[in-house]
Each structure stands twice: as structure tokens, then as C-alpha cells.
Amino acid sequence: MSCLNELQKVIAVFFSTTADLINTSTTAHDIHDWDSFSHMELMSKIEEHFELKIPFTDIMEFNCVGDIVTYLDSKTP
Amino acid sequence: MLFTWSYILLLASSTAVYYLFFKKHQIAFLNILSLGLIAYWSLPSAALVTTLTLTTFFLSKSRKKLYKYSGVALHILALLLLKTELLWVGKEVQVSTWTFLGLSYFSLQNISVLLSTNQQLSLNQLFLGNTFFSRFVAGPILTAKDFTPLKSEVKFNFDNLASGTQRIIFGLGKKLILADRLSIITSNIFEPTNHQNPGFSIILGSLLFTLQMYLDFSAYSDIAIGSAKLFGIDFKENFKLPFRSKTVTEYWRRTHISLIEWLTQHLYYPVVYALRKNALLSVTVGILSTFIISGIWHGNHIGYIIWGGINALYLVFEFWGRKKLHITQKSKLGVMITLTLVSISNFFFLAKSWSNITFHLTSLFQNNFFPSDWMVDFIAIIGNGGHFLQQYNLLETASLLLLYFSFESKLEKLSRKNKFSYIYLTTALLAILFFGYFNAGDEFIYVQF
């Protein structure tokens, strides 16, 4: 099962927004508070929620929520 | 690059040759042309640039991290030798300063390529991004992902010719009509360190220098981006109307964007990632280290480091304010506050040395704040003597600045249009002819970094 639903919730709670506004094509530009100050903190929350460690080089390849979903789907059972 | 008639001639002839004679291998032609120009100024520099680009290319293809990191170390070493002036000052090394100055931008780009996991970059693309003549000396700085879209074959079209030409003229106008006028005023205030200015002049000078630096550097970027556009090549933007920013954080998202992007990707994010379990600490350390290193990158002067430190503190305060006190700045007053804060930091950037900084700060705090005789202590100094004609020139400069910043967004849009606007072109050229300063401040400020 895809991690999209869970990831939507994590992102929505972190940015105090609604999960419906977040889909696979959402990027940092689409969410007002998603900037370089909050990006790594969000990654840390995702790591905590999915109980894994995402290497720095992989984080730097994420361009949209879809990229994170693909990564999480490949790492979670 | 110093904008001269020879540059216009070079641009016109190379554009014609590019489209007429090179239906294929156009990028190879541009690379040979750019390297030829570097060799014309300094043969050893061209050899160095070629060797370093080839080294980057082969090391970036390697799967072994050790090779990539040794390439990064090589470029950091080159950057350190350049910035600490160990390599060429006081020694008889026949490498032109001009080309060496370009190397500080060049090194950052190559480090980015080496740290990237993208293996698809072609040698032609790397050479084009590294040496293209219009942006070699002062960017915009490319990161690894910016090299990939550099197209290899482009057909001639009028859209590129129109937007390229109009963009170059816009940059030329900004430089000659506004930046060079301001350059005279700021030089009169800050360069002679034998007379103490009243505090008012120092504060006004810092404010005007902030505008001058933006106008000068964005003019360079306009000319660099416009020149590339003539050949159908798109380089990234470097500025997005920075003086509309309501916070210093926003200002740094809109100014020297290519350097900030590079620093964010290769310095700030690694630091924040390492400390990410503590959000406040990681961002604070990330901002401080990034801006202080940015100050060091600008050159071997204490003023640059203080400038970086002050900007870092602004950003840290704004970040803590948002995070802890939930303060958001939305009022238009923020624009003036941001301009003032940025100008305070730019005072140190401009003064550079400790002796200059203390000299001007002493003037600021020990003299009367306002001039005792406005004509003698203020107008005469900033206006080259302050006779009637020079007073008129000052008034003209103030009016032109006001006019420009009132319509900046509209003028920018016009300069980026894909269709020739004869009204825009005629007005811009006439404005340059009537209001341009042709014998002042000729060099671009950011060429020295």
C-alpha cells in the first residue's frame, strides 16, 4: 500500500494545513511555510513517523511529494 | 565584462556566425569562442580553466566518492589560493586578475557538479556552463542541475533576438543611467578617508551604496543573461525585485539568487541535516555558518565577514521571531526597515578594512549628525563641487531613481518580452543617450569577487 495517505497527514499536521491540499505533484512552492528553514525539520518528522533514516543525498533528490512517496514506498514493507 | 563597443561587435558577429555557419556543433563553437577570449586575456588562465574543467568532467563520471571528493578539494584549494591572494599578488605569475576573479564563480560550479549524483552531463555542456563569455566573471552561478538543460542545438528565431537585445539594453541602461551616477556619490562620501563626513552623509551613502550595488550587479546579470539568450541559451535569474522585500529573509530569497541557491544546497542543508533533531539549533547554526562563509568567499577583508555575520543575525532573529513569538511582518513599513537593515550591513561590505570601518564609524558618532553647512559639508562633497549644474545633476539622479523604482516591475517585464517593442527600444536608447554617464564607474562591482 502506498505511503501517500500517511505522508499527507504528516505534512498537513506539520504545516497546519489540510491533507486534501497535498498530492503527489505538490512542491515546496505550493505550501507557504515550506522553505529552507522548515525543510529538514519536516524530513526529520517523516523519518520519525516512518521509523527510517533518509540519507542526505536522497533528500536532495526530492523535488515534490511524489518523489518522497516513491522513496518511502521503496523502503517500507 | 566591461561593456564596450568591442563587446557589442563581438556579440553581433558571433551571433551571426553561430546561426549562419554552425547548423550543428553550435555549442562547440561557443566553447571555442569563450576559451579563445579567455586565452586572449591570459593564455595560462585558459589552460588552467581547460584543465580544471576536464578534471571535473572525468572525476564527476567516477563512481568512487574518493575521486569526486579529491576534485572538490582541488577546487577548494584553488578558491583558497585565489581568495587569500597567495597565488598571484606580489609574484610574477602571468595570469590576469580578471580571469582569476572569474575562477571564484567557476570553482563553486565545479564543486556542485562533483557533489552531484547526476552522471549525464556532457563535456560540451560543462564547458558551456563553465566558460560562456558573458557570465564567466560574475555568474549567475550554476548548480549541477542547471547544466543539464543547456541545449546543444538551437535554431535561429526572432523571439530570442528580441528578448536578448531588449534585456541587454535594459542592463546597459541600469548601469549607465543609475548605477554609475550613484557610484560618483558613494565614492565621494567613502573613498577619501582624509575628511570626516557628518553622520547623515554616511547613512545616506550606505543607503545609496545598497541601491548602487543592486543596480550594478543586476545590470551585469541582465547583460549576461541577455547575451546568452541571443544564442538561445537560458541562464537562471539572479534577482527578483529585492527591494520589495518586507523582511531580510525575503530579501535574501530575491537577491544574488544563484549564490544563495548554491550555498543553501552545498553548505546550509548539510549542516541542518546533521543537526536536524533540534530544529532551532540546526537552522541557527546553518544560517550563521553559511553567511560567515559567504562573507569569506567575497574576499580577504574583515568587512565582508562582519557583513556576513550581521546578515546571519538578522535571519536568525527573524527565524526565532517567527518560530517562538509567531511574529510575521506584512506591513509595507517592512520594506523600509529591510532596506535600512541591509544598508547597515552593506556599510561594512563597502568599508572592507578595519581602519576604514573605524574611521567612518568615528565620523558617524563623533561629528554632528547633520552638516553644519549643508552646501559646503554635504552638497559640495556628494556633488563634485556642488555648483549649480552639479546640484541639477543630483536632483536629476534622485528623480531618475524614484522613477525607476516606481516602475521597476513594469520595466523588467518589458525588457523580457519576446517581441521587439520599438517604443521600448527607442525610449531606452534615448534615455541612455541623454541621462547615461559614460565616463564614470565603468567596472562592474561584482567582477571583483
Interface residues (C-beta under 8 A of the other chain):
Chain A: S36 F37 H39 M40 E41 M43 S44 F56 T57 I59 M60 E61
Chain B: T117 T264 Q265 Y268 Y269 P270 V272 Y273 R276 K277 A279 S282 V283 F319
